[in-house]
Amino acid sequence: MSGLLPLPRIRPRIAVVLVYLAAMCMNGLDSTIVNPALFTIAGDFGQPVSAANTVETAFLVALALTLPVAGWLGDRYGTKRIFLGSLAVFTAASAVCGLAPDLATLVVARGVQGLAGGLLTPVGMTLLFRAFAPHERVRLSKVLIVPTALMPALGPPLGGFLTEHLSWHWLFFVNVPVGAAAVLLGLLGLREHVEGTGGPFDRTGFLLATPALGLLTYALGFGPSRGWTSPAVAACAVLGTGLLVATAVHQWRAPEPLLRLRLLADRAYGTASVLAVLTAAGLMGVLFAVPLLFQAALGASALDAGLSVFPEAIGLMLASQVVDRLLPRVGPRWLVAPALLLAGVVFAALAVPGVAENAWCVRGLMFLIGLVLGTAVLTVQLAGFEDVAPPDMGHAMGLFQITRTLGGALGIAVCAGVIGGGAHGPGAAGPGPYRLAVWVTAGLVVLGALAALRLPKEPPQPPPFGDDGPPPAGGATENPAGTPAAA
């Protein structure tokens, strides 16, 4: 054995950042990369486009199903084990998607991708936030912005390019080498963290929360296009809402709840969760409505419309630089509130008659949206978790991701409902309904500016014991060898 080369030692905090970045880029890209290929996929399998849409629906619904259990699984079995296991499943499912011989196989594999993806984001952010103290997380804004902003924006153009020049199978094959490398790096470099407070599994909460989120996601996804009064959509909306109310009642009363709703009582975290709903609804709504407005006003192609909103991603990338410099100086409240107010003004400007007719005006305003709204979103994400105790971090991340996911779905559904459910093609009824939808998104972010006044005024402060934080209490963090180690 002495002749074997030793495995390279990788600093755990560097490994956390690299593995998180790779996994979240895969997950973020997969949320949008398939959309341009749905027509091609439908044609290859001899199916109507409505049937091919189940590829995305399966991913989104499955994504919602595992969010409620993410925090409990990470605490009970270890964040490293759950994260790398989910990443391995996501990677394997990507390979199956690329090799799928028929639509049914593709839909099932896409659903498995969604199940794994629902665990990746909250557990991955738990790993990341446990590895860095609150005052150090400002520097993470450069990391957080890549998967949350750049990858979803790159998805449509990259998906169209791969579909046109290679095949739609490569939309999924691109994940395989990245995922395999990330799993290997994680096995070598990540340290395990078992919080030991997972407690007994809340079966009642699981049986209530999981179908509630799945049914609501389905209803919000198909309600605008199929009609809110259609039997399937109406039944899912009513049943999902009822189950969600029952979930909330149970979670407040349960001694060991699956979702720790009591965390919302914390002023910073509760405000951040409200802002997550409003900002996600506004951003996803405007990204849905503006391309349609651009097509309605100019008669532009779908590709041109998609490229017109891409500057938003560039603005989001620059927002990380703004947060890095301003948050330690001015604090969360006076960074988020003005940014959201300005974002509302920019949103409204997009809907002013004559603006959408100028492609460069649209691109410039989308860049500003990325800059100002990205500044607010990143600050909220950092400030909301400053006072969350390490034992609650996994549950807090899972709950935050649930609120953000439902907020984004709600924003799209509201805009689609205002536009008219897509019953008419772009331009058929003129740009009026599309402008109204954009104004609605402006109202959502202005509401967020008012809610942001409840955020803390003080910037994140370093703890008195230095950058590494307090020593691990009770041996909650352990490396594979069983010796205490800071994450």
C-alpha positions as CSV (number, residue, x, y, z in Angstrom):
1,M,0.0,0.0,0.0
2,S,3.0,2.3,0.5
3,G,3.5,2.5,-3.2
4,L,0.1,4.1,-3.8
5,L,-0.1,7.8,-4.2
6,P,-2.0,9.5,-1.3
7,L,-5.3,11.2,-2.1
8,P,-5.0,15.0,-2.5
9,R,-6.1,17.0,0.5
10,I,-8.7,19.5,-0.3
11,R,-9.6,22.4,2.0
12,P,-13.2,21.8,3.1
13,R,-14.4,25.4,2.6
14,I,-13.0,25.5,-1.0
15,A,-14.6,22.1,-1.6
16,V,-18.0,23.3,-0.3
17,V,-17.9,26.3,-2.7
18,L,-16.9,24.3,-5.7
19,V,-19.3,21.4,-5.2
20,Y,-22.1,23.8,-4.4
21,L,-21.4,25.9,-7.5
22,A,-21.3,22.9,-9.8
23,A,-24.5,21.3,-8.4
24,M,-26.5,24.5,-8.4
25,C,-25.4,25.4,-11.9
26,M,-26.7,22.0,-13.1
27,N,-29.9,22.5,-11.3
28,G,-30.4,26.1,-12.4
29,L,-29.6,25.3,-16.0
30,D,-32.0,22.4,-16.1
31,S,-34.9,24.6,-15.0
32,T,-34.9,26.5,-18.3
33,I,-32.7,24.6,-20.8
34,V,-35.4,22.2,-22.0
35,N,-38.0,24.8,-22.9
36,P,-36.7,25.6,-26.4
37,A,-36.5,21.9,-27.3
38,L,-40.0,20.9,-26.5
39,F,-41.2,21.2,-30.1
40,T,-38.3,19.1,-31.2
41,I,-38.8,16.5,-28.5
42,A,-42.5,16.2,-29.4
43,G,-41.7,15.7,-33.0
44,D,-39.0,13.1,-32.4
45,F,-41.4,11.0,-30.3
46,G,-44.5,11.7,-32.6
47,Q,-46.3,13.4,-29.7
48,P,-48.2,16.7,-29.6
49,V,-46.5,19.6,-27.9
50,S,-49.0,19.5,-25.0
51,A,-47.8,16.0,-24.2
52,A,-44.1,17.1,-24.4
53,N,-44.9,19.9,-21.8
54,T,-45.3,17.1,-19.2
55,V,-41.4,16.9,-19.4
56,E,-41.2,20.2,-17.6
57,T,-44.3,19.7,-15.5
58,A,-42.9,16.4,-14.1
59,F,-39.6,18.2,-13.2
60,L,-41.4,21.1,-11.4
61,V,-43.9,19.1,-9.5
62,A,-41.3,16.5,-8.4
63,L,-39.1,19.4,-7.3
64,A,-41.8,20.6,-5.0
65,L,-42.4,17.2,-3.5
66,T,-39.0,16.8,-1.8
67,L,-38.6,20.3,-0.5
68,P,-40.5,19.6,2.8
69,V,-38.2,16.8,3.8
70,A,-34.9,18.4,2.9
71,G,-34.1,19.9,6.3
72,W,-35.0,16.8,8.2
73,L,-33.0,14.5,6.0
74,G,-29.9,16.6,6.2
75,D,-30.1,16.9,10.0
76,R,-30.8,13.2,10.4
77,Y,-28.5,11.6,7.9
78,G,-25.9,14.3,7.3
79,T,-25.8,17.2,4.9
80,K,-22.8,15.7,3.0
81,R,-24.4,12.3,2.5
82,I,-27.8,13.7,1.4
83,F,-26.3,16.4,-0.9
84,L,-23.9,14.1,-2.7
85,G,-26.5,11.3,-2.9
86,S,-29.0,13.7,-4.4
87,L,-26.3,15.0,-6.8
88,A,-25.4,11.4,-7.9
89,V,-29.1,10.6,-8.5
90,F,-29.6,13.9,-10.4
91,T,-26.5,13.1,-12.6
92,A,-27.7,9.5,-13.3
93,A,-31.2,10.7,-14.1
94,S,-29.7,13.2,-16.6
95,A,-28.0,10.3,-18.4
96,V,-31.2,8.4,-18.5
97,C,-33.0,11.5,-19.9
98,G,-30.4,11.8,-22.7
99,L,-30.8,8.1,-23.5
100,A,-34.6,8.0,-23.3
101,P,-36.2,5.9,-26.1
102,D,-39.7,7.3,-25.6
103,L,-41.5,10.2,-24.0
104,A,-42.7,8.1,-21.0
105,T,-39.1,7.2,-20.1
106,L,-38.1,10.9,-20.4
107,V,-40.9,12.1,-18.2
108,V,-40.2,9.6,-15.5
109,A,-36.4,10.3,-15.6
110,R,-37.2,14.0,-15.5
111,G,-39.4,13.5,-12.5
112,V,-36.5,11.7,-10.7
113,Q,-34.3,14.7,-11.6
114,G,-36.8,16.9,-9.9
115,L,-36.9,14.8,-6.8
116,A,-33.2,15.0,-6.4
117,G,-33.1,18.7,-7.4
118,G,-35.6,19.6,-4.7
119,L,-33.0,18.4,-2.1
120,L,-30.0,19.9,-3.8
121,T,-30.8,23.6,-3.2
122,P,-31.7,23.7,0.5
123,V,-29.2,21.1,1.6
124,G,-26.5,22.7,-0.6
125,M,-27.1,26.1,0.9
126,T,-27.1,24.6,4.4
127,L,-23.6,23.2,3.7
128,L,-22.5,26.6,2.4
129,F,-23.9,28.7,5.2
130,R,-22.6,26.3,7.9
131,A,-19.2,26.6,6.5
132,F,-19.1,30.4,6.6
133,A,-20.0,32.7,9.5
134,P,-22.7,35.4,8.9
135,H,-20.2,38.3,8.4
136,E,-18.3,36.1,5.9
137,R,-21.3,35.3,3.8
138,V,-21.3,38.7,2.1
139,R,-18.4,37.4,0.0
140,L,-20.5,34.4,-1.0
141,S,-22.7,36.8,-3.1
142,K,-20.4,36.2,-6.0
143,V,-21.0,32.5,-5.7
144,L,-24.7,32.6,-5.0
145,I,-25.4,34.7,-8.1
146,V,-24.0,32.4,-10.7
147,P,-26.5,29.5,-10.3
148,T,-29.4,31.6,-9.3
149,A,-29.1,34.2,-12.1
150,L,-26.7,33.3,-14.9
151,M,-27.5,29.7,-15.4
152,P,-31.3,30.1,-15.8
153,A,-30.7,33.0,-18.2
154,L,-28.2,30.9,-20.2
155,G,-30.6,28.0,-20.3
156,P,-32.8,29.0,-23.3
157,P,-30.1,30.2,-25.7
158,L,-27.9,27.2,-24.8
159,G,-30.8,24.8,-25.1
160,G,-31.6,26.2,-28.6
161,F,-28.0,26.0,-29.7
162,L,-27.5,22.4,-28.6
163,T,-30.8,21.3,-30.1
164,E,-30.1,23.0,-33.4
165,H,-26.5,22.0,-33.8
166,L,-26.3,18.7,-32.0
167,S,-29.5,17.2,-30.6
168,W,-31.9,17.6,-27.7
169,H,-30.2,14.6,-26.0
170,W,-27.2,16.8,-25.2
171,L,-29.4,19.1,-23.0
172,F,-29.0,16.3,-20.4
173,F,-25.7,14.8,-21.3
174,V,-23.9,18.0,-20.4
175,N,-24.7,17.3,-16.8
176,V,-23.0,13.9,-16.6
177,P,-19.3,14.9,-16.5
178,V,-19.9,18.0,-14.4
179,G,-22.0,16.0,-11.9
180,A,-19.5,13.1,-11.7
181,A,-16.6,15.4,-11.1
182,A,-18.6,17.3,-8.4
183,V,-19.5,14.1,-6.6
184,L,-15.8,12.9,-6.6
185,L,-14.7,16.3,-5.3
186,G,-17.3,16.2,-2.6
187,L,-16.3,12.8,-1.5
188,L,-12.7,13.9,-1.1
189,G,-13.2,17.4,0.3
190,L,-16.5,17.8,2.2
191,R,-16.8,17.1,5.9
192,E,-19.9,15.4,7.2
193,H,-22.3,17.4,9.4
194,V,-24.9,15.4,11.4
195,E,-26.8,17.9,13.5
196,G,-28.4,15.1,15.5
197,T,-31.6,16.9,16.0
198,G,-33.6,15.4,13.2
199,G,-36.0,13.9,15.7
200,P,-38.8,11.4,14.8
201,F,-40.0,11.8,11.3
202,D,-43.2,13.8,11.1
203,R,-45.3,11.5,9.0
204,T,-48.5,13.5,9.3
205,G,-46.6,16.7,8.2
206,F,-45.1,14.8,5.3
207,L,-48.4,13.4,4.1
208,L,-50.0,16.9,4.3
209,A,-47.1,19.1,3.0
210,T,-45.9,16.9,0.1
211,P,-49.2,16.6,-1.8
212,A,-50.1,20.2,-1.0
213,L,-47.0,21.6,-2.7
214,G,-47.3,19.1,-5.6
215,L,-51.0,19.9,-6.2
216,L,-50.5,23.7,-5.9
217,T,-47.5,23.6,-8.3
218,Y,-49.6,21.7,-10.8
219,A,-52.5,24.1,-10.5
220,L,-50.3,27.2,-10.8
221,G,-48.5,25.7,-13.8
222,F,-51.6,24.7,-15.8
223,G,-54.3,27.1,-14.5
224,P,-53.5,30.0,-16.8
225,S,-53.4,27.8,-20.0
226,R,-56.1,25.3,-19.3
227,G,-58.4,27.6,-17.3
228,W,-58.8,27.8,-13.6
229,T,-62.3,26.3,-13.8
230,S,-61.2,23.1,-15.7
231,P,-61.9,20.1,-13.4
232,A,-58.3,18.9,-13.0
233,V,-56.9,22.4,-12.2
234,A,-59.8,23.4,-10.0
235,A,-59.6,20.2,-8.0
236,C,-55.8,20.5,-7.6
237,A,-56.1,24.1,-6.5
238,V,-58.8,23.5,-3.9
239,L,-57.3,20.3,-2.5
240,G,-53.8,21.8,-2.5
241,T,-55.0,24.9,-0.7
242,G,-56.9,22.9,1.9
243,L,-53.9,20.6,2.5
244,L,-51.6,23.7,2.8
245,V,-53.9,25.1,5.5
246,A,-54.0,21.8,7.3
247,T,-50.2,21.6,7.0
248,A,-49.7,25.0,8.6
249,V,-52.1,24.1,11.5
250,H,-50.3,20.8,12.1
251,Q,-46.8,22.3,11.9
252,W,-47.6,24.9,14.6
253,R,-48.9,22.3,17.0
254,A,-46.5,19.4,16.3
255,P,-43.7,19.0,18.9
256,E,-41.2,17.9,16.2
257,P,-42.6,19.4,13.0
258,L,-41.3,18.6,9.5
259,L,-41.3,22.4,8.7
260,R,-40.4,24.6,11.6
261,L,-42.9,27.4,10.9
262,R,-42.0,29.0,14.2
263,L,-38.8,30.2,12.5
264,L,-41.0,32.7,10.8
265,A,-41.5,34.5,14.1
266,D,-37.9,35.7,13.9
267,R,-38.1,39.2,12.5
268,A,-35.2,39.0,10.1
269,Y,-36.0,35.5,8.8
270,G,-39.8,36.0,8.7
271,T,-39.3,39.3,6.7
272,A,-36.8,37.6,4.4
273,S,-39.3,34.8,3.7
274,V,-42.1,37.3,2.8
275,L,-39.6,39.2,0.6
276,A,-38.6,35.9,-1.1
277,V,-42.3,35.4,-2.1
278,L,-42.7,38.9,-3.5
279,T,-39.3,39.2,-5.3
280,A,-39.6,35.7,-6.8
281,A,-43.1,36.5,-8.0
282,G,-42.0,39.8,-9.5
283,L,-38.9,38.5,-11.2
284,M,-40.4,35.3,-12.6
285,G,-43.5,37.2,-13.6
286,V,-41.5,39.9,-15.5
287,L,-39.3,37.3,-17.2
288,F,-42.5,35.6,-18.3
289,A,-44.3,38.7,-19.5
290,V,-41.6,40.9,-21.1
291,P,-40.7,38.5,-23.9
292,L,-44.4,38.2,-24.8
293,L,-44.7,42.0,-24.6
294,F,-41.6,42.3,-26.8
295,Q,-43.2,40.0,-29.4
296,A,-46.6,41.7,-29.2
297,A,-45.1,45.2,-29.6
298,L,-42.5,44.4,-32.3
299,G,-43.5,41.1,-33.8
300,A,-40.1,39.8,-32.8
301,S,-39.1,36.2,-32.9
302,A,-39.0,34.0,-29.8
303,L,-35.2,33.9,-30.0
304,D,-35.0,37.7,-30.2
305,A,-37.4,38.0,-27.3
306,G,-35.3,35.6,-25.2
307,L,-32.1,37.4,-26.0
308,S,-33.8,40.7,-25.1
309,V,-34.1,39.7,-21.4
310,F,-30.6,38.2,-21.2
311,P,-29.0,41.5,-20.1
312,E,-30.9,40.9,-16.8
313,A,-28.3,38.1,-16.0
314,I,-25.4,40.5,-16.6
315,G,-27.0,43.0,-14.2
316,L,-27.4,40.2,-11.6
317,M,-23.8,39.3,-11.9
318,L,-22.8,42.9,-11.2
319,A,-25.2,43.0,-8.3
320,S,-22.9,40.6,-6.4
321,Q,-20.2,43.3,-6.5
322,V,-22.7,45.9,-5.2
323,V,-23.7,43.7,-2.2
324,D,-20.1,42.9,-1.4
325,R,-19.3,46.6,-1.0
326,L,-22.5,48.1,0.3
327,L,-24.0,45.6,2.7
328,P,-21.2,45.8,5.3
329,R,-21.6,49.6,5.2
330,V,-25.3,50.5,5.0
331,G,-27.0,47.3,6.4
332,P,-29.8,45.2,5.0
333,R,-32.8,47.6,5.4
334,W,-31.3,50.6,3.6
335,L,-29.9,48.5,0.8
336,V,-33.0,46.4,0.1
337,A,-35.8,48.9,0.5
338,P,-34.4,51.5,-2.0
339,A,-33.3,48.7,-4.4
340,L,-36.9,47.3,-4.5
341,L,-38.5,50.7,-4.9
342,L,-36.1,51.4,-7.8
343,A,-36.8,48.0,-9.3
344,G,-40.6,48.7,-9.2
345,V,-39.9,51.9,-11.2
346,V,-37.9,50.1,-13.8
347,F,-40.5,47.4,-14.1
348,A,-43.2,50.0,-14.7
349,A,-41.0,51.7,-17.3
350,L,-40.9,48.5,-19.3
351,A,-44.7,48.8,-19.7
352,V,-44.8,52.4,-20.8
353,P,-46.1,52.6,-24.4
354,G,-43.3,53.1,-26.9
355,V,-40.6,51.6,-24.7
356,A,-41.1,48.0,-25.7
357,E,-41.0,49.0,-29.3
358,N,-37.3,49.9,-28.8
359,A,-35.2,46.7,-28.5
360,W,-32.3,48.6,-26.9
361,C,-34.5,50.3,-24.3
362,V,-35.8,46.8,-23.3
363,R,-32.3,45.5,-23.0
364,G,-31.1,48.4,-20.9
365,L,-34.1,48.2,-18.6
366,M,-33.6,44.5,-18.2
367,F,-30.0,45.1,-17.2
368,L,-31.1,47.6,-14.6
369,I,-33.7,45.0,-13.3
370,G,-30.9,42.5,-12.8
371,L,-28.7,45.0,-11.1
372,V,-31.2,46.5,-8.6
373,L,-33.4,43.5,-8.0
374,G,-30.4,41.2,-7.8
375,T,-28.9,43.5,-5.1
376,A,-32.1,43.2,-3.1
377,V,-32.5,39.4,-3.6
378,L,-28.9,38.7,-2.6
379,T,-29.1,40.9,0.5
380,V,-32.3,39.3,1.6
381,Q,-30.8,35.9,1.2
382,L,-27.8,36.8,3.3
383,A,-29.6,38.9,6.0
384,G,-32.4,36.6,6.6
385,F,-30.2,33.8,7.9
386,E,-27.9,35.9,10.1
387,D,-29.6,35.0,13.4
388,V,-30.6,31.4,12.5
389,A,-28.9,29.0,14.8
390,P,-26.9,26.2,13.3
391,P,-29.3,23.4,14.5
392,D,-32.2,25.2,12.6
393,M,-30.2,26.0,9.4
394,G,-31.4,23.0,7.4
395,H,-35.0,23.5,8.2
396,A,-34.7,27.3,7.6
397,M,-33.2,26.6,4.2
398,G,-35.9,24.2,3.2
399,L,-38.7,26.5,4.3
400,F,-37.1,29.5,2.5
401,Q,-36.8,27.5,-0.7
402,I,-40.5,26.4,-0.5
403,T,-41.6,30.0,-0.2
404,R,-39.4,31.2,-3.0
405,T,-40.6,28.3,-5.3
406,L,-44.2,29.0,-4.6
407,G,-43.7,32.7,-5.1
408,G,-42.1,32.2,-8.5
409,A,-44.9,29.9,-9.6
410,L,-47.5,32.4,-8.3
411,G,-45.9,35.3,-10.2
412,I,-46.0,33.4,-13.5
413,A,-49.6,32.3,-12.9
414,V,-50.8,35.8,-12.0
415,C,-49.2,37.3,-15.1
416,A,-50.5,34.5,-17.4
417,G,-54.0,35.1,-15.9
418,V,-53.8,38.9,-16.6
419,I,-52.6,38.3,-20.1
420,G,-55.5,35.9,-20.7
421,G,-54.1,32.4,-20.3
422,G,-52.2,32.3,-23.6
423,A,-55.5,31.7,-25.5
424,H,-54.2,34.2,-28.1
425,G,-50.8,34.3,-29.8
426,P,-48.5,37.3,-29.1
427,G,-49.9,40.4,-30.8
428,A,-53.3,38.8,-31.4
429,A,-55.0,41.1,-28.9
430,G,-52.3,43.9,-28.9
431,P,-49.7,44.6,-26.3
432,G,-52.2,46.0,-23.7
433,P,-52.6,42.8,-21.6
434,Y,-48.9,42.2,-21.6
435,R,-48.2,45.8,-20.3
436,L,-50.8,45.3,-17.6
437,A,-49.0,42.1,-16.5
438,V,-45.7,43.9,-16.2
439,W,-47.4,46.7,-14.1
440,V,-48.6,43.9,-11.8
441,T,-45.1,42.7,-11.3
442,A,-44.0,46.3,-10.5
443,G,-46.7,46.4,-7.8
444,L,-45.3,43.2,-6.2
445,V,-41.8,44.5,-5.9
446,V,-43.0,47.9,-4.5
447,L,-44.9,45.9,-1.8
448,G,-41.6,44.2,-1.1
449,A,-40.0,47.6,-0.6
450,L,-42.5,48.3,2.2
451,A,-41.9,44.9,3.8
452,A,-38.1,45.5,3.6
453,L,-38.5,48.2,6.3
454,R,-38.7,45.4,8.8
455,L,-35.2,44.1,8.0
456,P,-32.4,44.9,10.4
457,K,-30.6,48.2,10.0
458,E,-27.2,47.0,11.3
459,P,-24.6,45.4,8.9
460,P,-23.4,41.8,9.7
461,Q,-20.9,42.0,12.5
462,P,-18.0,39.5,13.1
463,P,-18.3,37.5,16.3
464,P,-16.0,38.2,19.2
465,F,-14.2,34.9,18.8
466,G,-12.9,35.6,15.3
467,D,-13.6,34.6,11.8
468,D,-14.0,30.9,12.4
469,G,-16.8,31.3,14.8
470,P,-17.3,29.4,18.1
471,P,-15.9,25.9,18.5
472,P,-18.4,23.2,17.6
473,A,-20.8,22.5,20.5
474,G,-21.5,18.9,21.5
475,G,-19.6,17.4,18.6
476,A,-22.4,18.2,16.2
477,T,-19.9,18.5,13.3
478,E,-17.8,15.5,12.6
479,N,-15.5,14.4,9.9
480,P,-15.6,10.8,8.6
481,A,-13.0,9.8,11.1
482,G,-15.2,10.9,14.0
483,T,-13.1,13.8,15.3
484,P,-14.7,17.2,15.8
485,A,-14.0,19.6,13.0
486,A,-15.4,23.0,11.9
487,A,-17.3,22.7,8.6
